[in-house]
Each structure stands twice: as C-alpha cells, then as structure tokens.
Amino acid sequence: GARDRFMAAGISANLSTLDAEVLAREVLGWDRARFLTDRNEKATSMFLLQYEPLVARRERREPVSYIIGTREFWGLAFEVGPDVLIPRQETEMIVEETIAMTGKDAHPTIVDVGTGSGCIGIVLALEIPNARVIATDVSKHALEVARRNADRHNVRDRITFVETSFLDGIEEKVDIIVSNPPYVPSVSRPGLTPEVRDYEPSVALFGGEDGLQGLRSVLEGAV
C-alpha cells in the first residue's frame, strides 16, 4: 500500500502511516474521526484514481503540505505552495513573544520581514486587533499567497504588502519587527531532507555560508 511505498522511499514508518492517512482523507473529504471509523471500507475505483497521483508525488518526497495545499499554523489553515516556506510549529514562538511584549490591547505598527505565506503577520493581526502590519517579501509569488491567506482570515484591510528585500524602502517608524529569515548555512544543503532541499524555496532557506546573513540584513535594516 501507500505506507509501504513511502517507507521504501526513505520516509519513517510513523510519518509514512500519517501521510498515507492525510492524503486519503484529502481525497475522501473526511475528518479524522470518520476516517478511523470507516477506513476499512473497500476503496472505490474513483478513490484509487484520485489517490494514486498524490501517493506518487509523496513517494518522490514532495512535502504533504504542498500536495494538499495547506498547512496549519496557530490552529488556522494557511495556503502554502512551492513559492513559500512551509510554516513550522516552532515559528509560533515568534507570535507568542510578540503578544507577550505588546499585549493584545496595543496599537502597534508591526513589520513582518520575509512574510512568505503571511502566517506570522496574519496571526498577529488577528491576535492584536488594533495592530497595523506591513509584510515584506522579495518574492512576488509569495506575496500573492500571503494576500490570499490574509483574505482567508479577514485581515486584508490591516496588512500592507510590500515587494522588497528585507526592510529596503521601509522608512516609516515602526514599533516591532518580526521575522523568520533564511537561516540554513549554504554548506548544509547536502544534509537536508529531500522534502526541504528539493521542494522548498531556496531564497527562503539559505542564509549564506554561516546561515546568519538574513539575520544580519534584518538587523542592519532595523537601525
């Protein structure tokens, strides 16, 4: 089955089981509870016809989030695709720290540098209702994804999207700068998993030889 094919492709047993389920639920339109109840039903030919291409993509180590087109962040669904980095759970710490620093009743102007899918800036706009967010990204295609996510979560009117590198051209006074800049040292490329190395956008991953170039660029622009 799909699980065995994923394991043969080098995916761990636990992840293979989970991925086979996630892709099956995507085709069926089922939640987890229904899947656990009805998973032993005989697969229809229509299901197999739709399931097989998704399994083949995962077998080539394409991330599940790109295959199904969404990723959960802060308990919310965000559109993702090959133009944006897949949000990581640990990135939620940036949101937590920002809320702790400002409080939910503040009126800050926040810049989200290298916004990608928009997840950080959008969640901050949701959690701090009086915040105004400026979201920058060097990728026009990433900004298109971020705009759609802002529409999805009804905060489009409080986020200004700017196509620029880091903080270039952002002249106004801001209260908070948040960022999850590229941080992987370029020399680490060969050791990355195929999902990251071959599918996620290099511009959002690699921060120069020591991995800190993106951080330096944010700090220099913040002065």
C-alpha positions in Angstrom: 0.0 0.0 0.0 0.9 3.7 0.1 2.6 3.3 3.5 5.0 0.7 2.2 5.8 2.8 -0.8 6.6 5.7 1.4 8.8 3.7 3.6 10.7 2.3 0.6 11.2 5.9 -0.5 13.0 6.6 2.8 10.2 8.1 4.9 10.0 6.9 8.5 7.4 4.3 9.5 5.4 6.8 11.7 5.3 9.5 9.1 4.5 7.0 6.3 1.4 6.0 8.2 0.4 9.5 8.9 1.0 10.7 5.3 -1.0 7.9 3.8 -3.9 8.8 6.0 -3.7 12.6 5.4 -3.7 12.0 1.6 -6.6 9.5 1.8 -8.6 12.0 3.9 -7.9 14.7 1.4 -9.3 12.7 -1.4 -12.3 11.5 0.6 -13.0 14.8 2.3 -13.2 13.1 5.7 -12.2 14.3 9.1 -10.0 12.1 11.3 -12.9 10.7 13.3 -14.7 9.4 10.2 -11.5 8.0 8.8 -10.9 6.0 12.0 -14.4 4.7 11.8 -14.7 3.9 8.1 -11.2 3.3 6.9 -11.8 -0.4 6.4 -14.4 0.2 3.7 -13.4 -1.1 0.3 -11.7 1.5 -1.8 -13.6 2.6 -4.8 -12.0 2.8 -8.3 -12.7 6.6 -8.2 -10.8 6.9 -4.9 -7.9 5.0 -6.3 -7.8 7.1 -9.4 -7.5 10.3 -7.4 -5.3 8.8 -4.6 -2.6 7.4 -6.8 -1.2 10.7 -8.2 -1.0 12.1 -4.7 0.8 9.0 -3.5 3.2 9.2 -6.4 4.1 12.8 -5.5 4.7 11.9 -1.9 6.8 9.0 -3.0 9.1 11.5 -4.8 9.4 13.2 -1.4 7.3 16.2 -2.1 6.0 17.6 1.2 2.4 16.7 2.1 1.6 20.4 2.7 2.4 21.2 -0.9 0.4 18.2 -2.2 -2.8 19.2 -0.3 -2.0 22.9 -0.5 -2.5 23.9 3.2 -0.6 23.8 6.5 -1.9 24.5 10.0 -0.3 27.3 11.9 -1.7 28.7 15.2 -4.6 26.4 14.8 -5.5 28.0 11.4 -5.3 26.7 7.9 -2.9 28.6 5.6 -2.5 28.1 1.9 1.1 27.0 1.0 2.8 26.1 -2.2 6.3 25.9 -3.7 6.7 29.7 -3.6 6.6 29.8 0.2 8.3 28.1 3.1 6.1 25.6 5.0 5.3 27.2 8.4 7.0 25.3 11.3 5.3 24.9 14.6 8.3 26.5 16.4 7.7 29.7 14.5 4.6 30.2 16.7 7.1 31.2 19.4 7.6 34.5 17.4 3.9 35.2 17.7 3.8 34.2 21.4 6.8 36.5 22.2 5.3 39.4 20.3 1.9 39.2 22.0 3.7 38.9 25.4 5.7 42.1 24.7 2.9 44.2 23.4 -0.3 42.9 24.9 -3.5 42.3 22.8 -4.8 45.8 23.5 -1.9 47.7 22.0 -1.9 49.7 18.7 1.5 48.7 17.3 2.8 49.0 13.7 4.5 45.7 13.0 6.7 44.8 10.1 6.8 41.1 9.2 10.1 40.7 7.2 10.1 37.9 4.6 6.4 37.1 5.2 6.2 34.1 3.0 2.8 32.6 3.5 2.0 35.5 5.7 1.4 33.3 8.7 3.2 35.5 11.3 1.8 38.8 10.3 -1.7 37.5 9.8 -1.9 35.8 13.2 -0.5 39.0 14.8 -3.2 41.0 13.0 -5.8 38.5 14.4 -4.5 38.4 17.9 -3.8 42.2 18.2 -6.9 43.7 16.6 -5.6 47.2 16.6 -2.3 46.3 15.1 -1.3 47.5 11.6 1.0 45.1 9.8 3.5 45.8 6.9 4.5 42.5 5.3 7.6 42.4 3.1 8.9 39.7 0.8 11.3 39.7 -2.1 9.1 37.1 -3.9 6.1 38.5 -5.8 4.6 35.0 -5.9 5.0 34.6 -2.1 3.1 37.9 -1.6 0.3 36.6 -3.8 -0.1 33.6 -1.5 0.2 35.8 1.6 -2.6 38.1 0.2 -4.9 35.2 -0.3 -4.2 34.0 3.2 -5.0 37.5 4.6 -8.3 37.4 2.6 -9.0 33.9 4.0 -8.6 35.2 7.6 -10.3 38.5 7.0 -7.4 40.8 7.9 -6.5 42.0 4.4 -7.5 45.6 5.3 -4.9 45.9 8.1 -1.9 44.4 6.2 0.2 46.3 3.6 2.2 44.0 1.4 5.5 45.3 0.0 7.6 43.6 -2.5 11.2 44.3 -1.3 14.3 42.7 0.1 14.2 42.6 3.9 13.5 46.2 5.1 14.6 48.1 1.9 12.4 51.1 1.4 10.5 50.8 4.7 11.1 54.3 6.0 8.3 54.9 8.5 8.6 54.5 12.2 7.5 51.0 13.4 7.1 49.5 16.9 8.0 45.9 16.3 9.9 44.0 13.6 9.3 40.2 13.4 11.0 37.9 11.0 11.8 34.3 10.3 14.6 34.9 7.9 16.6 32.3 5.9 18.8 30.7 8.4 20.3 27.5 6.9 24.0 27.7 6.2 24.6 27.0 2.5 27.1 24.3 3.3 24.4 22.3 5.0 22.4 21.9 1.7 23.5 18.3 1.1 22.4 17.1 4.5 18.9 18.4 4.3 16.0 16.1 3.7 14.8 15.9 0.1 11.5 17.5 1.1 13.3 20.6 2.2 16.2 20.6 -0.2 14.4 19.8 -3.4 11.0 21.4 -2.8 11.1 24.4 -0.5 12.2 27.8 -2.0 16.0 28.2 -1.6 15.6 32.0 -1.2 13.6 31.4 2.0 16.0 28.7 3.3 19.6 29.6 2.9 21.3 32.4 4.9 24.8 32.4 3.3 27.8 30.4 4.4 27.1 30.7 8.2 23.3 30.9 7.9 23.2 34.4 9.6 23.2 36.6 6.5 19.4 37.0 6.6 19.5 37.9 10.3 22.3 40.5 9.6 20.2 42.0 6.8 17.2 42.4 9.1 19.2 44.0 11.9 21.0 46.4 9.5 17.7 47.5 8.1 16.3 48.0 11.6 18.8 50.5 12.7 
